[in-house]
């Protein structure tokens, strides 16, 4: 059963700590994306990767970092530099980075900073 | 400056009637438009899309219309069913990046 797995579903961290969100896909997709969603708002792009070992900043990359060492994995680190990290984080993938290909989403991780 | 806007946060329709969800955009470089549906505590799922060179695309009960001169697209659901109740996001894409609207919550009443 192919899909995207985000773990954990809920994550709590103390202020000032870095935290890493996991995203794994078994769809053999080249492109992967990280979005942030705040209440009542749409999805905002944090980082994206169109191929292994390469990634680009999205619209709100400050305070976040990513790596793409394997095709199936695209972890997101929320650093202590992110001023307001409490949000719902969504990972997505698409076969390639072309605009006409829909993205497949995981079920998200809700991060709360205590 | 928000490039993709869904001006109606919510919409309520009766089962069997038509649901029309609207989306406006400002960037003429967008070359593909997509609609996603999202249930609570789940990720969005793709619904239907349209290329910028077309003005209509239909898939079963779902039809998307694109008016490039007005920079406006709409999603029509006919007939609406209670299971269609969800948040609908409009997205506009260019160079592999998608920009999303804030979503419209559709409620279909039995």
Interface residues (C-beta under 8 A of the other chain):
Chain A: X4 X6 X31 X35 X40 X41 X42 X43 X44 X45 X48 X50 X58 X90 X92 X96 X97 X98 X99 X100 X102 X103 X104 X105 X106 X107 X108
Chain B: X4 X6 X9 X31 X32 X34 X36 X41 X42 X43 X44 X45 X46 X49 X51 X89 X93 X94 X95 X96 X97 X98 X99 X100 X101 X102 X103
